[in-house]
Amino acid sequence: MDESLDEINRNIINTLQYSFPICDYPFREAAESLDITESELLERIEVMRKNGILTRFGPLFNVENMGGAFSLCAMKIPAAEFEHIAKQVNALPQVAHNYQRDHAMNMWFVLATQTPEEKQKTIEEIEQQTGYMVYDMPKEKEYFVGLYLNV
């Protein structure tokens, strides 16, 4: 299969970012609406993920509405230790989206946990393992941007 962003792949992206069926066979229903087979849809999504056209394909959950906790965190890490500390932080399943920034607080990551108590314990664990303070910046207000990309 051609791995480029052909018309079918464009249609998949433009259609599924607006809605995805909630039913027993969502990929089958989505494929029918796109006039392709379920297996072709699944293969195309996987190829787009593998070649970087899509960085992720999946739902976004509001962790707080399910009793969990979600926070943006930052750390000040010396350049010489950055890679080592990043590996320690990234090894935790609660950590996602860890990025290096050109700033005094140069390590930024998202922390998502099943409970607010687990979030605090995870922050303490990171601080204990690394020896560096975690700056916890929970969201104060949520905004829905509704960004959709036409490709």
C-alpha positions, 0 to 999 in steps of 0.5 A: 500500500502507498504510504503517502497521504493519498486521498483516502488517507486524507478522507480518513483523517478529515472524517475521523477527527470529527467523530468516531462511531460508538458501537460494537464494531466501530471500525467496520461502521467507520470504514463503511462511511468512508467507502472502504473495508474495515481491514483497509481502514485498520491497515491505513491507520497503522501505516500512517502511525508507523510513518509519522503522519499520525502520532497517535490514534485514540480517544481523549479522556477527561481524567478528572471526570473519572476520579483521576488527576492530570497535571503539567509538570516541569523540572530544572535539570542540568544539561549533562544529566538531562538524558539520564533523568529523562529515562528515569522519568519516562520509565513511569507509566504515569508520565507522557509527552516529556519534552526538553525546552530551552528554558530554566525549567527545561523538562516538561511532561504530562502526569496522569494518574488514577487518583489525586493521591497517586499523582502526589505519590508519583511526584514524590517518587520522581523527586526521590529517584532523581533528586530534583524538584517537580513543579506541579502545574495542574490546570485551573480551568479547562478550555475546549479549542475544537481544533480540527485539521483539514489535510 
